[in-house]
Amino acid sequence: MKLEIYGKPAPKEEPPVRLRLVRALDGAIMLEAVDEGGSRVFAGNLLYFSETGRIIRQRGVSPDLGFDLDEQGCIKMGDEE
């Protein structure tokens, strides 16, 4: 049973951000956001893990995904402001 307070709008449920790991052509691994069907969403490349162990934040991530982004559209990490 779902209860609701009269006159107070129910909070909107945000859809989940679905993630998938894929292997890039150069052998690296990419973390990308996908839709319900498993297709990559527009501007959904998030992180790139090179074969040398370097982690690269992808630029131009869609703000619609809800991540905290810097001025270049990269996901902020750890203690970055």
PyMOL CGO cylinders between C-alpha atoms (Angstrom):
from pymol import cmd
from pymol.cgo import CYLINDER

trace = [
    CYLINDER, 0.00, 0.00, 0.00, 1.27, 3.46, -0.90, 0.3, 1, 1, 1, 1, 1, 1,
    CYLINDER, 1.27, 3.46, -0.90, 0.28, 6.39, 1.34, 0.3, 1, 1, 1, 1, 1, 1,
    CYLINDER, 0.28, 6.39, 1.34, 0.30, 10.03, 0.33, 0.3, 1, 1, 1, 1, 1, 1,
    CYLINDER, 0.30, 10.03, 0.33, -0.26, 13.27, 2.25, 0.3, 1, 1, 1, 1, 1, 1,
    CYLINDER, -0.26, 13.27, 2.25, -3.08, 15.30, 0.73, 0.3, 1, 1, 1, 1, 1, 1,
    CYLINDER, -3.08, 15.30, 0.73, -1.93, 18.60, -0.75, 0.3, 1, 1, 1, 1, 1, 1,
    CYLINDER, -1.93, 18.60, -0.75, 1.73, 17.63, -0.70, 0.3, 1, 1, 1, 1, 1, 1,
    CYLINDER, 1.73, 17.63, -0.70, 3.13, 16.37, -4.02, 0.3, 1, 1, 1, 1, 1, 1,
    CYLINDER, 3.13, 16.37, -4.02, 4.76, 12.97, -3.91, 0.3, 1, 1, 1, 1, 1, 1,
    CYLINDER, 4.76, 12.97, -3.91, 8.52, 13.08, -4.52, 0.3, 1, 1, 1, 1, 1, 1,
    CYLINDER, 8.52, 13.08, -4.52, 9.52, 12.14, -8.05, 0.3, 1, 1, 1, 1, 1, 1,
    CYLINDER, 9.52, 12.14, -8.05, 11.38, 8.90, -8.38, 0.3, 1, 1, 1, 1, 1, 1,
    CYLINDER, 11.38, 8.90, -8.38, 14.51, 9.31, -10.46, 0.3, 1, 1, 1, 1, 1, 1,
    CYLINDER, 14.51, 9.31, -10.46, 15.18, 6.54, -12.93, 0.3, 1, 1, 1, 1, 1, 1,
    CYLINDER, 15.18, 6.54, -12.93, 18.39, 4.62, -12.19, 0.3, 1, 1, 1, 1, 1, 1,
    CYLINDER, 18.39, 4.62, -12.19, 21.56, 5.23, -14.16, 0.3, 1, 1, 1, 1, 1, 1,
    CYLINDER, 21.56, 5.23, -14.16, 22.40, 1.88, -15.69, 0.3, 1, 1, 1, 1, 1, 1,
    CYLINDER, 22.40, 1.88, -15.69, 26.11, 1.18, -16.23, 0.3, 1, 1, 1, 1, 1, 1,
    CYLINDER, 26.11, 1.18, -16.23, 27.98, -1.21, -18.48, 0.3, 1, 1, 1, 1, 1, 1,
    CYLINDER, 27.98, -1.21, -18.48, 31.65, -2.07, -18.99, 0.3, 1, 1, 1, 1, 1, 1,
    CYLINDER, 31.65, -2.07, -18.99, 32.74, -2.52, -22.61, 0.3, 1, 1, 1, 1, 1, 1,
    CYLINDER, 32.74, -2.52, -22.61, 36.08, -3.24, -24.24, 0.3, 1, 1, 1, 1, 1, 1,
    CYLINDER, 36.08, -3.24, -24.24, 37.28, -0.50, -26.59, 0.3, 1, 1, 1, 1, 1, 1,
    CYLINDER, 37.28, -0.50, -26.59, 39.05, -1.28, -29.88, 0.3, 1, 1, 1, 1, 1, 1,
    CYLINDER, 39.05, -1.28, -29.88, 42.42, -0.46, -28.31, 0.3, 1, 1, 1, 1, 1, 1,
    CYLINDER, 42.42, -0.46, -28.31, 41.89, -3.03, -25.55, 0.3, 1, 1, 1, 1, 1, 1,
    CYLINDER, 41.89, -3.03, -25.55, 40.94, -0.55, -22.84, 0.3, 1, 1, 1, 1, 1, 1,
    CYLINDER, 40.94, -0.55, -22.84, 37.75, -0.82, -20.77, 0.3, 1, 1, 1, 1, 1, 1,
    CYLINDER, 37.75, -0.82, -20.77, 35.10, 1.90, -20.86, 0.3, 1, 1, 1, 1, 1, 1,
    CYLINDER, 35.10, 1.90, -20.86, 32.35, 2.55, -18.34, 0.3, 1, 1, 1, 1, 1, 1,
    CYLINDER, 32.35, 2.55, -18.34, 29.25, 3.85, -20.08, 0.3, 1, 1, 1, 1, 1, 1,
    CYLINDER, 29.25, 3.85, -20.08, 25.66, 4.68, -19.21, 0.3, 1, 1, 1, 1, 1, 1,
    CYLINDER, 25.66, 4.68, -19.21, 23.02, 2.66, -21.04, 0.3, 1, 1, 1, 1, 1, 1,
    CYLINDER, 23.02, 2.66, -21.04, 19.24, 2.69, -21.37, 0.3, 1, 1, 1, 1, 1, 1,
    CYLINDER, 19.24, 2.69, -21.37, 16.79, -0.04, -20.34, 0.3, 1, 1, 1, 1, 1, 1,
    CYLINDER, 16.79, -0.04, -20.34, 17.61, -1.98, -23.51, 0.3, 1, 1, 1, 1, 1, 1,
    CYLINDER, 17.61, -1.98, -23.51, 21.38, -1.83, -23.00, 0.3, 1, 1, 1, 1, 1, 1,
    CYLINDER, 21.38, -1.83, -23.00, 22.06, 0.79, -25.70, 0.3, 1, 1, 1, 1, 1, 1,
    CYLINDER, 22.06, 0.79, -25.70, 24.55, 3.53, -24.82, 0.3, 1, 1, 1, 1, 1, 1,
    CYLINDER, 24.55, 3.53, -24.82, 22.84, 6.81, -24.02, 0.3, 1, 1, 1, 1, 1, 1,
    CYLINDER, 22.84, 6.81, -24.02, 23.85, 10.08, -25.70, 0.3, 1, 1, 1, 1, 1, 1,
    CYLINDER, 23.85, 10.08, -25.70, 27.01, 11.50, -24.06, 0.3, 1, 1, 1, 1, 1, 1,
    CYLINDER, 27.01, 11.50, -24.06, 27.10, 8.43, -21.83, 0.3, 1, 1, 1, 1, 1, 1,
    CYLINDER, 27.10, 8.43, -21.83, 30.83, 7.57, -21.92, 0.3, 1, 1, 1, 1, 1, 1,
    CYLINDER, 30.83, 7.57, -21.92, 31.94, 8.10, -18.33, 0.3, 1, 1, 1, 1, 1, 1,
    CYLINDER, 31.94, 8.10, -18.33, 35.37, 6.61, -17.62, 0.3, 1, 1, 1, 1, 1, 1,
    CYLINDER, 35.37, 6.61, -17.62, 38.14, 4.99, -19.65, 0.3, 1, 1, 1, 1, 1, 1,
    CYLINDER, 38.14, 4.99, -19.65, 40.51, 2.46, -18.08, 0.3, 1, 1, 1, 1, 1, 1,
    CYLINDER, 40.51, 2.46, -18.08, 43.66, 2.08, -20.19, 0.3, 1, 1, 1, 1, 1, 1,
    CYLINDER, 43.66, 2.08, -20.19, 45.66, -1.14, -20.39, 0.3, 1, 1, 1, 1, 1, 1,
    CYLINDER, 45.66, -1.14, -20.39, 48.43, 0.60, -18.43, 0.3, 1, 1, 1, 1, 1, 1,
    CYLINDER, 48.43, 0.60, -18.43, 46.05, 1.18, -15.51, 0.3, 1, 1, 1, 1, 1, 1,
    CYLINDER, 46.05, 1.18, -15.51, 45.41, 4.86, -16.15, 0.3, 1, 1, 1, 1, 1, 1,
    CYLINDER, 45.41, 4.86, -16.15, 41.86, 6.07, -15.49, 0.3, 1, 1, 1, 1, 1, 1,
    CYLINDER, 41.86, 6.07, -15.49, 40.64, 8.88, -17.75, 0.3, 1, 1, 1, 1, 1, 1,
    CYLINDER, 40.64, 8.88, -17.75, 37.45, 10.82, -17.09, 0.3, 1, 1, 1, 1, 1, 1,
    CYLINDER, 37.45, 10.82, -17.09, 35.55, 11.38, -20.31, 0.3, 1, 1, 1, 1, 1, 1,
    CYLINDER, 35.55, 11.38, -20.31, 34.57, 14.95, -21.26, 0.3, 1, 1, 1, 1, 1, 1,
    CYLINDER, 34.57, 14.95, -21.26, 31.08, 16.05, -22.24, 0.3, 1, 1, 1, 1, 1, 1,
    CYLINDER, 31.08, 16.05, -22.24, 29.11, 13.68, -20.03, 0.3, 1, 1, 1, 1, 1, 1,
    CYLINDER, 29.11, 13.68, -20.03, 25.38, 14.43, -20.26, 0.3, 1, 1, 1, 1, 1, 1,
    CYLINDER, 25.38, 14.43, -20.26, 24.19, 16.47, -17.27, 0.3, 1, 1, 1, 1, 1, 1,
    CYLINDER, 24.19, 16.47, -17.27, 20.86, 14.65, -17.61, 0.3, 1, 1, 1, 1, 1, 1,
    CYLINDER, 20.86, 14.65, -17.61, 22.51, 11.60, -16.05, 0.3, 1, 1, 1, 1, 1, 1,
    CYLINDER, 22.51, 11.60, -16.05, 22.73, 13.43, -12.72, 0.3, 1, 1, 1, 1, 1, 1,
    CYLINDER, 22.73, 13.43, -12.72, 26.47, 13.17, -12.01, 0.3, 1, 1, 1, 1, 1, 1,
    CYLINDER, 26.47, 13.17, -12.01, 28.36, 16.07, -10.40, 0.3, 1, 1, 1, 1, 1, 1,
    CYLINDER, 28.36, 16.07, -10.40, 30.32, 17.47, -13.38, 0.3, 1, 1, 1, 1, 1, 1,
    CYLINDER, 30.32, 17.47, -13.38, 33.13, 19.99, -13.74, 0.3, 1, 1, 1, 1, 1, 1,
    CYLINDER, 33.13, 19.99, -13.74, 33.26, 22.76, -16.36, 0.3, 1, 1, 1, 1, 1, 1,
    CYLINDER, 33.26, 22.76, -16.36, 34.44, 20.32, -19.05, 0.3, 1, 1, 1, 1, 1, 1,
    CYLINDER, 34.44, 20.32, -19.05, 31.62, 17.89, -18.36, 0.3, 1, 1, 1, 1, 1, 1,
    CYLINDER, 31.62, 17.89, -18.36, 33.85, 15.34, -16.59, 0.3, 1, 1, 1, 1, 1, 1,
    CYLINDER, 33.85, 15.34, -16.59, 32.59, 13.50, -13.52, 0.3, 1, 1, 1, 1, 1, 1,
    CYLINDER, 32.59, 13.50, -13.52, 34.11, 15.02, -10.39, 0.3, 1, 1, 1, 1, 1, 1,
    CYLINDER, 34.11, 15.02, -10.39, 36.13, 12.59, -8.32, 0.3, 1, 1, 1, 1, 1, 1,
    CYLINDER, 36.13, 12.59, -8.32, 36.76, 12.32, -4.58, 0.3, 1, 1, 1, 1, 1, 1,
    CYLINDER, 36.76, 12.32, -4.58, 37.52, 15.63, -2.91, 0.3, 1, 1, 1, 1, 1, 1,
    CYLINDER, 37.52, 15.63, -2.91, 37.23, 17.85, -6.02, 0.3, 1, 1, 1, 1, 1, 1,
    CYLINDER, 37.23, 17.85, -6.02, 34.99, 20.84, -5.58, 0.3, 1, 1, 1, 1, 1, 1,
]
cmd.load_cgo(trace, "trace")
